[in-house]
């Protein structure tokens, strides 16, 4: 059953668990920020391996364009897509730049030395903290055959095709824009 996306609901723990389940195995997200002239800019980012609780974390360079954009306008969108399993999520929220060694240590992996040669001591190392305020997700049944059967059933019966679940939820109130964790 598809839930009407135009009806925004306040997220409960089940909604957050559902969103967490949808995005947990999608390692790369597209982070969209607002440039100084108002244009949107997206780039791929690796989400840190942490159970989703309403906050998403990403490593970044302190002097990057995205950091400047976030310091100017804290509104961001982070989108996830797993086309193989037909799972999609778009989350909006407030991002802040955080320089917290303990938090960086909690997420650190030696693979990040490719971007931060001095490891946790790299002076350009920072984290982006994304506090999610709302999300919308889509999930279709697995397998092309299942989707095709549903589509053909809709065509032959004259009923609307219901490809899966779609829901829009309010996750949290926008957070403060301070850079503290």
Buried (B, 14 or more C-beta within 10 A) or exposed (E): EBEEEEEEEEBEEEBBEBBBEBBBEBEEBBBBBBBEEEEEEBEEBBBBEEEBEBBBBBBBBBEBEBBBBBEEBBBBBBBBBBEEBBBBBBBBBBBBBBBBEEBBEEBBEEEBEEEBEEEEEBEBBBBBBBBBBBBBBBBBBEEEEEBEEBEEEBEEEEEEEBBBBBBBBBBBEBBEBEBEE
